[in-house]
Amino acid sequence: MARAINGTVSRKRRKKILDLAKGFRSIRSRAFRKARESVEKGLCYAYRDRRVKKRSFRRLWIARINAAVRAEGLTYSQFIHGLKIANIELDRKVLSHLAINNVDSFKVLTQTARSQLSSS
């Protein structure tokens, strides 16, 4: 009886890792063990940073909104509080986009927030 070896399966498994390591420098793209270590670490970073990206964008949007609102004479927290009182439920991404691209409508929002703050 012929000896059964997993040649094709092993090659496929190694090739999958080496394909993922394409573009890595030096031995990390050629040697299976180093490639596997690098790919595993890279996948960990990718998983982590998919979550960090959401935080980073939220910080960016808040900074943009804050800058636009301060030009109107409010602070970020006052603006958000005024919008909550007025039952305006726009997320920070949309507010940031309005602050940059549609200044007139953003001014209307800041006036609404200011009027809600003064009335309460």
N, C-alpha and C positions, 0 to 999 in steps of 0.2 A: 504494500500500500504506500502511496506517495505521501511524503511529509507535507502537511498543510501549514503554510506560513502566510501571515497576513500582510504580504508585500504591498498589494494594491491599497488596502485599507490604511496601512501605516503611511504610505507615500501620500495618500490623499489628505490625511490628518496633518502631516508635516507641511505639505504644500499650502494648505489653508492658512496656517500660521505664517509661513514665509510670504504669502501674497499679502497678508495684512501688514507685514513688516516692510513692504515695498516703500522706498523713500527714506527709510531710516539710514543713518550713516554707518559706515564701516562694517564691523562684524555683526552688528545688530540686524542687518538685513540679509545676512548670508548663513550664519550659524544658527541651527534650529534652537538650541538651548537659550542663547542670548536673545534671539528673535522672540521666543515665547515669553521670556521675562519682560522684554520691552513692550510687546503687544498687550500682555496682561496689565501692565502698569498704565499703558496708554488708554486701555478700555476703562480702567478705574477712574482716570482723570476725565475721560469723556462723560462717564456716568455722573460724576460729581459736578462737572462744569455745566451740564445741562440744567442743573438746579441753580448754580451760581449765576448763570446768565440771566435768569428771571429776576434775581435780586439786583443785578447790575443795571438792568434796564429800568427797573422800578426806581432805583436811586437817580438815574439819569433823568427820568420823567419828572420826578419830584424837584430836582434842581432846576429844570427848565421852567416848570410851573412857578416855582418860588421866585425866579428872576423876573418873570413876566408880571407876577402879581405885585411884587415890590415896586415895579415901575408905576403901578396904579395906586400905590399907597397902602397896601394891605400886607399882611404876612401870610405865609403859606397856610399856617394852622387856622388863622381867622377865615381865610378864603374857603378852605375845606369845610370848616364848621358852618359857615354861611350857606354853602351849597347843601349840606345835610339838612339844615333847617328848612331850606326852600324845596326839599325833596327832589333835588336835581341829582340823579344817579349816573354821572359820567365817570368812567374809570380814568386813571391817571394817564394812560396812553393817549386817550382821546383828548383830554385836557391839554396835554403837552403838544399834540398835533395842532390843536386850535390856537394855542399860544404862539406857535411859530408861523403857521400858514394862514390863519384866519383871525387877524388881530381884532377886527371889528366885533365879531361874535364873542371873542374872549372878553372884550371890554364890557359887553352886555352881561356876561356871566359875573364879572367882578362887581359890576354895579348892583346886580341882583343879590350877590352875597353880602355886599356892604349894607344894602337896605334891610336885609333880613337880620343882620347883626344889630343894626340900630333900633329895629322895631322890637327885638326880644329883650 
